[in-house]
């Protein structure tokens, strides 16, 4: 895979999807590890999260340390993407009341460029709360936040203003989404079923 092409695509679109990056055997070992863990907490969208899942799963740790992702992130940020630290978070999103999502609405993770790798552990259709991003990308400098205190959060009005620019990143088990989360994005509201995912957070 061409690293320069992928980096340029992320700069242009905000994201790049690696289809079928991991096989089902790799994913099933992670699923087995999920079933062994009891500790978790609720995220802002009422999803279930385990922040440092790499401590509980060998394959999650392999995903976190994937050299190809780190090279992409380093090229994107023009500096070591894991210079400070990195972590792998498990996300379990289940339909219950019809208002569950991952991340709690439209937001940015950082006002400056920040790199993430997201792995789908289940098939994700438009109904399973896929990751969504505005593309061509816009940042917190391009849209008015909810308030000065919540300056990384944005109202749902953005969906009207940019209705033709929202990309819903559906995918299959084993797909990996590489993304610059300086750009406005969200995990959408789940309408049915479940979405299982791992997300690597890299910190420059």
C-alpha positions in Angstrom: 0.0 0.0 0.0 1.2 3.5 -0.9 1.7 5.5 2.3 2.0 8.8 0.5 -1.2 8.2 -1.3 -3.0 7.3 1.9 -1.7 10.4 3.7 -2.8 12.6 0.8 -6.2 11.1 0.8 -6.6 11.7 4.6 -5.5 15.3 4.0 -8.0 15.7 1.2 -11.0 13.7 2.5 -10.3 13.5 6.3 -10.1 9.7 6.2 -9.0 6.6 4.4 -10.6 3.1 4.6 -8.4 -0.1 4.5 -10.8 -2.8 3.4 -10.4 -6.3 5.0 -7.2 -5.3 6.7 -7.6 -8.0 9.4 -9.0 -11.5 8.9 -11.8 -13.2 10.8 -9.5 -15.3 12.9 -7.7 -12.2 14.2 -11.1 -10.6 15.0 -12.5 -13.7 16.7 -9.6 -13.7 19.2 -10.4 -10.1 20.1 -14.1 -11.1 20.5 -13.1 -13.9 22.9 -11.1 -11.4 24.9 -14.1 -9.0 25.1 -16.2 -11.8 26.7 -13.6 -12.2 29.4 -13.6 -8.6 30.6 -16.0 -7.2 33.2 -14.8 -3.7 33.9 -16.2 -0.8 31.6 -17.7 2.6 31.7 -20.3 4.6 29.8 -19.3 7.1 27.1 -20.9 10.4 26.3 -23.3 8.7 23.8 -24.2 6.0 26.4 -22.0 3.4 24.7 -19.8 1.0 26.7 -16.1 1.6 26.7 -12.9 0.0 27.9 -10.2 2.7 27.5 -7.0 0.6 27.6 -8.2 -2.7 26.1 -4.7 -3.5 24.9 -4.0 -4.6 28.5 -6.7 -7.3 28.1 -6.1 -8.5 24.6 -3.0 -9.6 22.8 -4.5 -8.9 19.4 -5.8 -5.5 20.5 -2.2 -4.7 21.5 -1.0 -5.9 18.0 -3.6 -3.5 16.5 -2.4 -0.7 18.6 1.3 -1.2 17.7 0.7 -1.8 14.0 3.7 -0.2 12.4 1.9 0.8 9.2 -0.6 2.9 11.1 2.1 4.6 13.1 4.0 5.5 9.9 0.8 6.9 8.3 0.1 8.9 11.4 3.6 10.2 11.7 3.6 11.3 8.0 0.2 13.0 8.5 1.2 14.9 11.6 4.8 15.6 10.5 6.0 14.2 13.8 5.9 11.0 15.8 2.1 10.3 16.2 2.7 8.3 19.4 5.5 10.5 20.8 3.6 11.0 24.1 1.4 7.9 24.3 -1.1 5.7 22.6 -4.0 3.6 23.7 -6.6 1.2 22.3 -10.2 1.7 23.3 -13.0 -0.9 23.0 -16.4 0.4 22.0 -19.6 -1.5 22.4 -22.7 0.3 21.0 -26.0 -1.5 21.5 -29.5 -0.3 20.4 -31.7 0.2 23.4 -33.7 3.4 23.5 -32.9 4.8 20.1 -30.6 7.6 21.3 -27.3 5.7 21.7 -24.2 6.7 19.8 -20.4 6.8 20.1 -18.9 10.1 21.1 -22.1 12.1 21.9 -22.6 14.1 18.7 -20.6 16.2 16.3 -17.2 17.1 17.7 -13.5 17.3 17.2 -11.0 15.4 19.4 -8.5 18.2 19.2 -8.2 21.7 17.6 -4.9 20.5 16.1 -4.3 17.5 13.9 -4.8 14.2 15.8 -4.7 10.7 14.4 -6.9 7.7 15.0 -7.3 4.2 13.6 -10.7 2.5 14.0 -11.3 -1.2 13.5 -14.7 -2.6 12.9 -15.2 -5.9 14.9 -18.7 -6.3 13.5 -20.4 -5.5 10.2 -21.6 -1.9 10.2 -24.5 -0.8 8.0 -26.1 2.6 8.0 -28.3 1.3 10.8 -25.5 0.2 13.2 -24.2 3.6 14.1 -21.3 4.1 11.6 -18.6 6.6 12.0 -19.5 9.8 10.1 -17.4 12.7 8.9 -17.9 15.9 7.0 -15.9 15.7 3.8 -14.2 17.7 2.4 -13.2 18.2 6.0 -13.9 21.2 8.2 -12.3 21.9 11.5 -13.4 23.8 14.7 -12.1 26.9 13.1 -14.7 26.6 10.3 -17.9 26.2 12.4 -19.4 27.8 15.5 -19.2 25.5 18.6 -22.0 25.0 21.0 -20.3 27.4 23.5 -16.9 28.8 24.4 -16.7 26.2 27.2 -17.7 23.3 24.8 -15.6 24.5 22.0 -15.0 21.1 20.6 -18.7 20.3 20.3 -21.2 21.3 17.6 -24.9 21.4 17.2 -26.9 19.0 15.0 -27.6 22.1 12.8 -24.4 21.2 11.1 -26.2 18.3 9.4 -28.5 20.8 7.7 -25.7 23.2 6.7 -23.5 20.3 5.4 -26.2 17.8 4.4 -24.5 17.0 1.1 -21.1 16.6 2.6 -21.6 13.9 5.3 -19.9 10.7 4.6 -21.2 7.6 6.5 -18.4 5.1 6.8 -20.1 1.8 6.8 -17.9 -1.3 6.6 -17.3 -5.0 7.3 -15.5 -7.0 10.0 -11.8 -6.3 9.6 -12.1 -2.9 7.9 -9.9 -0.1 9.4 -10.6 3.6 9.1 -7.7 6.0 9.4 -8.8 9.5 10.3 -7.7 12.9 11.3 -10.0 13.7 14.2 -9.1 17.4 14.1 -11.9 17.4 11.5 -15.6 17.5 12.6 -17.0 13.9 12.9 -19.2 11.7 15.1 -20.4 8.2 15.7 -24.0 8.2 14.5 -27.0 7.1 16.4 -27.6 3.3 16.3 -31.0 2.2 14.9 -30.7 -1.5 15.4 -28.3 -4.3 16.5 -24.8 -3.7 17.8 -21.6 -2.1 16.7 -18.3 -3.4 18.1 -15.1 -1.5 17.4 -11.6 -0.8 18.6 -10.1 2.7 18.3 -6.4 3.5 18.6 -5.7 7.0 20.0 -2.3 8.4 19.1 -0.9 11.4 20.8 1.8 13.7 19.4 
